[in-house]
């Protein structure tokens, strides 16, 4: 396939006009871009009491809003997909931290927030089971 000079310049000009996206925007909300440290991922799983999955999701959204109000990233919320095998949580949340110290600071900010504690108490009423997992990201 041979591209004429005019077509090439048109295509090249089009790519130059594409918006520049920051790495944080490209990776999504709740992602803190690392410098040269080991990234930490915190993931929480919420297994709702029967019939209360919608309430669990709504409370998780409130928790993310509170996180934003106290200066923390919202993180990402995931909901159960109908194609799963049934063992997955009704709602999951995760956030990526630049390092262990950033996660510890996040934990301290949550612990110091009466608003976040209020949301935790609401969640305990609708959750049948809660799991927290913490990972470090392995580089390829």
C-alpha positions in Angstrom: 0.0 0.0 0.0 1.4 3.3 -1.1 0.3 6.5 0.7 0.6 9.7 -1.2 2.4 12.7 0.4 -0.8 14.6 0.9 -2.5 11.7 2.6 0.5 11.2 4.9 0.6 14.8 5.9 -3.1 14.7 6.6 -2.8 11.7 8.8 0.3 13.0 10.6 -1.4 16.3 11.2 -4.4 14.5 12.7 -2.3 12.6 15.2 -0.6 15.8 16.3 -4.0 17.3 17.1 -4.9 14.5 19.5 -5.1 15.7 23.1 -2.3 15.0 25.5 -3.5 12.9 28.4 -1.6 12.8 31.7 -0.6 9.3 33.0 -3.0 9.8 36.0 -5.9 10.3 33.6 -4.8 7.4 31.4 -4.7 5.0 34.3 -8.0 6.2 35.8 -9.3 7.7 39.0 -7.8 6.5 42.2 -4.4 5.9 40.7 -1.4 7.6 42.2 1.5 7.5 39.7 4.7 6.1 41.2 8.2 7.6 40.9 10.7 4.7 41.4 9.2 2.9 44.3 7.1 -0.2 44.8 3.5 0.5 44.2 0.9 -0.8 46.7 -2.6 -1.8 45.8 -5.3 -2.0 48.4 -8.4 -3.9 47.4 -11.5 -4.4 49.5 -14.4 -6.9 48.8 -17.9 -6.4 50.0 -20.3 -9.4 50.2 -23.8 -8.0 50.8 -26.4 -9.5 53.0 -29.2 -11.1 50.9 -31.0 -8.4 48.9 -28.7 -5.5 50.0 -26.2 -5.4 47.1 -27.6 -2.0 45.9 -27.2 -0.5 49.4 -23.6 -1.8 49.6 -22.8 -0.1 46.3 -24.4 3.2 47.4 -22.5 3.2 50.7 -19.2 2.4 48.8 -19.9 5.4 46.6 -20.4 7.5 49.8 -17.1 6.3 51.1 -15.4 7.3 47.9 -17.0 10.8 48.1 -15.8 11.1 51.7 -12.3 10.1 50.6 -12.3 13.0 48.1 -13.6 15.4 50.7 -10.7 14.6 53.0 -8.1 14.9 50.2 -7.7 11.3 49.3 -8.1 9.7 45.9 -11.6 8.2 45.3 -10.2 4.9 44.2 -12.1 2.7 41.7 -15.4 0.8 42.4 -16.2 -2.5 40.7 -19.5 -4.3 40.7 -20.3 -7.9 40.2 -20.8 -8.9 36.6 -23.5 -11.4 35.7 -21.0 -13.6 33.8 -19.1 -14.5 37.0 -19.2 -17.8 38.8 -21.0 -16.5 41.9 -18.0 -16.5 44.2 -17.0 -12.9 43.5 -18.0 -10.0 45.9 -21.0 -7.8 45.1 -18.8 -4.7 45.2 -15.1 -4.3 45.2 -12.9 -1.2 45.6 -9.3 -0.6 44.9 -6.7 2.2 45.1 -3.1 2.2 44.0 -0.5 4.0 46.2 3.0 5.1 45.3 4.5 3.2 48.2 3.8 1.7 51.6 4.2 5.1 53.3 1.5 6.6 51.1 -0.9 3.8 52.0 -0.1 4.3 55.7 -0.9 8.0 55.4 -4.1 7.1 53.6 -5.1 4.8 56.5 -4.3 7.5 59.0 -6.4 10.0 57.2 -9.3 7.6 57.1 -8.9 6.7 60.8 -9.0 10.4 61.7 -12.1 11.2 59.8 -15.4 11.0 61.7 -17.3 11.1 58.3 -15.4 8.0 57.1 -16.0 6.2 60.3 -19.7 6.9 59.9 -19.7 5.3 56.4 -17.9 2.3 57.8 -20.6 1.8 60.5 -23.3 2.0 57.8 -21.4 -0.6 55.7 -21.2 -3.0 58.6 -25.0 -3.1 58.8 -25.4 -4.3 55.2 -22.3 -6.5 54.7 -22.3 -10.2 55.3 -18.5 -10.4 54.8 -15.7 -8.0 54.2 -12.2 -8.7 52.9 -9.2 -6.4 52.5 -6.3 -7.4 50.4 -3.0 -5.6 50.0 -0.6 -6.3 47.1 2.6 -4.9 45.7 2.7 -4.5 42.0 5.3 -6.8 40.3 7.0 -5.3 37.3 7.3 -7.2 34.0 
